[in-house]
Amino acid sequence: MTQIHFLTKNPRGRHALRHLLSSPASGNVDDPDLVLDASVTRVVDAFTGAVTMANVEHHLGRPDRKRRVTITPPRSGDVLGRFCTMLRLLPARCELELPDGLTAPVLDPRVLMPATKMASMDEADALSLFLKATSQQSHLGTARLEPKEARLLGEALPDLVHNGLVHGSDSSCGVVACAALEADNREIQLVVSDLGTQVVPSGDALETLRDAWARSRAKMGTLFYLAERAKKSGLDVSLQIRTGNAAGRWRNHRWNAEQAEFTPGWTASVTLHR
């Protein structure tokens, strides 16, 4: 009656995307109870938060209203607080099960926006303001974002969420976003993910990505507009998209798309390199 998914030691970046809707290590995908076990995890990032929340929302959104999710976090150390901060906005019927003897860990201020499901543009706009504010808090020290960095990140969030709401309206997890400073450097990640099937229902995902960038460039769409804003602000920014069997990346004024490991739905990320 219980399906169990295990997160690896390093479920971040493209490694995190391998966990999207992955087959359970035990149990059946139709079992109503889901355990997401991150007890051996040693590092996490914004991808980890977005992917974990996407799997939670996907499971709870299925027809059986008795479905539940239990998340077992990393056992201890800095990663415990970071992981729990990313998942502090869990929905009803989902709980974080702390190891025996541990109280709630201290929140990690480097998590700029916990993993959140966004159902409307009003929510995205409100969280955009929240993201701008949290990224400029003084207790971040030297990792604190400059106003132009915070502004770009705050503007990118509603743009990417809008894309997900419009083109991923059939997503089983909705549109999920998470933002955080990397734990081991000063880079900032914003990740927006959905499990929609409308953009690449079948066929060549690589060609879909190339077409998406070409259309965005021709019509000043979200992707190209973000790239142009970054360039005019003098910021070193990369944009990444993973969908189907393709991955696209823009950095240093160049766009490249190539074959990649399969990723369900559509995941877009913005990374500020500093």
C-alpha positions as CSV (number, residue, x, y, z in Angstrom):
1,M,0.0,0.0,0.0
2,T,3.1,2.3,0.1
3,Q,5.4,3.3,-2.6
4,I,8.9,4.5,-1.7
5,H,11.2,6.8,-3.7
6,F,14.8,7.3,-2.6
7,L,16.6,10.5,-3.3
8,T,20.3,10.0,-4.1
9,K,23.3,11.6,-2.3
10,N,23.5,14.4,-4.9
11,P,20.0,15.2,-6.2
12,R,20.7,18.6,-7.6
13,G,20.7,20.2,-11.1
14,R,20.1,17.7,-13.9
15,H,20.5,14.9,-11.3
16,A,17.4,16.1,-9.5
17,L,15.4,16.0,-12.7
18,R,15.9,12.2,-12.8
19,H,13.6,11.9,-9.8
20,L,10.6,13.5,-11.6
21,L,8.0,10.7,-11.6
22,S,10.7,8.1,-11.3
23,S,9.5,4.5,-10.6
24,P,9.3,3.6,-6.9
25,A,12.0,1.5,-5.4
26,S,9.2,-0.5,-3.7
27,G,5.5,-0.5,-3.9
28,N,3.3,0.4,-6.9
29,V,2.6,3.7,-8.5
30,D,-1.1,3.3,-7.7
31,D,-0.5,2.8,-4.0
32,P,-2.1,5.8,-2.1
33,D,0.8,6.3,0.3
34,L,4.1,7.8,-0.9
35,V,7.3,8.0,1.0
36,L,10.0,10.3,-0.4
37,D,13.2,9.2,1.4
38,A,16.1,11.8,1.4
39,S,17.9,10.4,4.4
40,V,21.2,9.8,2.5
41,T,21.1,13.1,0.6
42,R,24.1,15.3,1.2
43,V,23.6,18.3,-1.1
44,V,20.4,20.0,-2.4
45,D,19.6,23.0,-4.5
46,A,16.6,24.8,-6.0
47,F,16.2,21.9,-8.5
48,T,15.8,19.5,-5.6
49,G,13.1,21.6,-4.0
50,A,11.1,22.1,-7.2
51,V,11.3,18.4,-8.2
52,T,10.4,17.2,-4.7
53,M,7.4,19.5,-4.5
54,A,6.3,18.6,-8.1
55,N,6.3,14.9,-7.1
56,V,4.3,15.7,-4.0
57,E,1.7,17.7,-5.9
58,H,1.5,15.1,-8.6
59,H,0.8,12.3,-6.1
60,L,-1.8,14.2,-4.1
61,G,-3.5,15.5,-7.2
62,R,-4.5,12.0,-8.4
63,P,-8.1,11.0,-8.0
64,D,-8.0,9.1,-4.6
65,R,-8.5,11.8,-2.0
66,K,-7.0,9.5,0.7
67,R,-3.5,9.8,-0.8
68,R,-0.8,10.9,1.6
69,V,3.0,11.8,1.3
70,T,5.6,11.4,4.0
71,I,9.0,13.0,3.4
72,T,12.1,11.7,5.3
73,P,14.7,14.5,5.2
74,P,18.5,14.2,5.4
75,R,19.6,13.0,8.7
76,S,21.7,15.9,10.0
77,G,23.9,18.9,9.3
78,D,23.6,21.9,7.1
79,V,21.7,20.0,4.4
80,L,18.9,19.2,6.9
81,G,18.0,22.8,7.5
82,R,18.4,23.7,3.8
83,F,16.1,20.9,2.7
84,C,13.5,21.6,5.3
85,T,13.5,25.3,4.5
86,M,12.9,24.5,0.8
87,L,9.9,22.4,1.7
88,R,8.4,24.4,4.5
89,L,5.2,25.2,2.4
90,L,4.1,21.6,2.1
91,P,0.4,21.0,1.2
92,A,-2.2,19.2,3.4
93,R,-1.8,15.4,3.5
94,C,2.0,15.8,3.3
95,E,4.3,15.8,6.3
96,L,8.0,16.1,7.0
97,E,9.1,13.3,9.3
98,L,12.2,14.5,11.3
99,P,14.7,11.9,12.6
100,D,14.2,10.7,16.1
101,G,15.3,13.2,18.7
102,L,15.6,16.2,16.4
103,T,13.6,19.4,16.7
104,A,12.7,21.6,13.8
105,P,16.0,22.8,12.2
106,V,16.9,26.5,11.8
107,L,15.7,28.0,8.6
108,D,18.3,28.6,6.0
109,P,18.2,32.2,4.7
110,R,20.0,31.1,1.5
111,V,16.7,29.6,0.4
112,L,15.2,32.7,-1.2
113,M,11.8,31.2,-2.0
114,P,10.6,27.8,-0.8
115,A,9.3,25.3,-3.3
116,T,5.8,26.6,-4.1
117,K,2.9,25.6,-6.3
118,M,1.5,28.6,-8.1
119,A,-2.1,28.5,-9.4
120,S,-2.4,32.0,-10.8
121,M,-0.4,35.0,-11.9
122,D,-1.6,36.9,-8.8
123,E,0.3,34.4,-6.7
124,A,3.4,34.6,-9.0
125,D,3.4,38.5,-8.8
126,A,3.1,38.4,-5.0
127,L,6.0,35.9,-4.7
128,S,8.0,38.0,-7.1
129,L,7.9,40.8,-4.6
130,F,8.8,38.3,-1.8
131,L,11.7,37.0,-3.8
132,K,13.1,40.5,-4.4
133,A,12.9,41.2,-0.7
134,T,14.4,38.0,0.6
135,S,17.3,38.1,-1.8
136,Q,18.4,41.5,-0.5
137,Q,18.3,40.8,3.2
138,S,21.4,42.1,5.1
139,H,22.0,38.8,6.9
140,L,23.0,37.2,3.6
141,G,26.2,39.1,3.9
142,T,28.4,39.1,0.8
143,A,25.9,36.7,-0.9
144,R,23.2,39.4,-0.8
145,L,21.9,40.2,-4.2
146,E,22.5,43.6,-5.8
147,P,19.3,45.5,-6.7
148,K,19.7,44.8,-10.4
149,E,20.2,41.1,-9.7
150,A,17.1,40.9,-7.4
151,R,15.1,42.8,-10.0
152,L,16.0,40.4,-12.8
153,L,15.2,37.4,-10.7
154,G,11.9,38.9,-9.6
155,E,10.9,39.7,-13.2
156,A,11.9,36.3,-14.4
157,L,9.6,34.5,-11.9
158,P,6.2,35.6,-13.2
159,D,7.4,35.3,-16.8
160,L,8.3,31.7,-16.4
161,V,5.2,30.9,-14.3
162,H,3.0,32.4,-17.0
163,N,4.6,30.2,-19.6
164,G,3.8,27.1,-17.4
165,L,0.2,28.2,-16.7
166,V,-0.5,28.8,-20.4
167,H,1.5,25.9,-22.1
168,G,1.4,23.4,-19.2
169,S,-2.2,23.7,-18.2
170,D,-2.6,20.0,-18.1
171,S,0.3,19.6,-15.7
172,S,-0.5,17.0,-12.9
173,C,1.6,19.0,-10.4
174,G,0.6,22.5,-11.6
175,V,3.5,25.0,-11.9
176,V,6.1,24.7,-9.1
177,A,8.9,27.2,-8.5
178,C,11.9,27.4,-6.1
179,A,14.8,29.8,-5.7
180,A,18.0,29.5,-3.7
181,L,21.6,30.5,-3.4
182,E,23.9,27.6,-4.1
183,A,25.3,26.1,-0.8
184,D,28.9,26.1,-2.0
185,N,29.2,29.3,-4.0
186,R,27.4,32.6,-4.6
187,E,25.3,31.6,-7.6
188,I,21.6,32.0,-7.5
189,Q,19.1,29.6,-9.1
190,L,15.4,30.1,-10.0
191,V,13.7,26.9,-11.1
192,V,10.2,26.6,-12.5
193,S,8.8,23.2,-13.4
194,D,5.6,21.6,-14.7
195,L,4.6,18.2,-15.9
196,G,2.5,19.4,-18.9
197,T,2.4,17.3,-22.0
198,Q,1.1,19.9,-24.5
199,V,4.4,21.4,-25.6
200,V,6.0,18.1,-26.5
201,P,3.2,15.6,-26.6
202,S,5.3,13.4,-28.9
203,G,8.0,13.6,-31.5
204,D,11.2,15.6,-31.5
205,A,11.7,17.6,-28.3
206,L,15.0,18.9,-29.7
207,E,13.2,20.5,-32.6
208,T,10.6,21.9,-30.3
209,L,13.3,23.6,-28.2
210,R,14.9,25.1,-31.3
211,D,11.6,26.4,-32.5
212,A,10.7,27.8,-29.1
213,W,13.9,29.9,-29.0
214,A,13.5,31.0,-32.6
215,R,9.9,32.2,-31.9
216,S,11.0,33.9,-28.7
217,R,13.7,35.8,-30.5
218,A,11.5,36.8,-33.3
219,K,8.6,38.0,-31.1
220,M,10.7,39.2,-28.1
221,G,9.2,36.3,-26.0
222,T,10.0,35.4,-22.4
223,L,13.3,33.5,-23.0
224,F,14.8,36.1,-25.3
225,Y,13.6,39.0,-23.3
226,L,15.2,37.6,-20.2
227,A,18.4,37.2,-22.0
228,E,18.3,40.7,-23.4
229,R,17.5,42.2,-19.9
230,A,20.5,40.3,-18.4
231,K,22.8,41.6,-21.1
232,K,21.7,45.2,-20.8
233,S,22.2,45.0,-17.0
234,G,25.7,43.6,-17.3
235,L,24.8,40.4,-15.6
236,D,26.2,36.9,-16.2
237,V,23.1,34.8,-16.6
238,S,22.4,31.4,-18.1
239,L,18.9,30.1,-19.0
240,Q,18.3,26.4,-19.2
241,I,15.4,24.3,-20.4
242,R,14.9,20.6,-20.1
243,T,12.0,18.8,-21.8
244,G,11.6,15.4,-23.2
245,N,14.9,14.1,-24.6
246,A,16.3,17.6,-25.1
247,A,18.2,20.3,-23.2
248,G,18.7,23.9,-24.3
249,R,21.0,26.5,-22.7
250,W,21.7,30.2,-23.3
251,R,24.8,31.9,-22.0
252,N,27.4,34.4,-23.3
253,H,25.0,35.4,-26.1
254,R,24.9,31.9,-27.5
255,W,22.0,29.4,-27.6
256,N,22.6,25.7,-27.8
257,A,20.2,22.8,-27.9
258,E,21.2,19.1,-27.7
259,Q,20.0,15.6,-27.0
260,A,19.7,14.8,-23.3
261,E,18.4,12.4,-20.7
262,F,14.6,12.3,-20.7
263,T,12.8,14.8,-18.5
264,P,9.0,14.8,-18.3
265,G,7.2,18.1,-18.7
266,W,9.1,21.4,-18.9
267,T,11.7,22.7,-16.5
268,A,13.2,26.2,-17.0
269,S,15.9,27.7,-14.8
270,V,17.7,31.0,-14.5
271,T,21.1,31.0,-12.9
272,L,22.9,34.2,-11.9
273,H,26.7,33.6,-12.0
274,R,28.7,35.8,-9.8
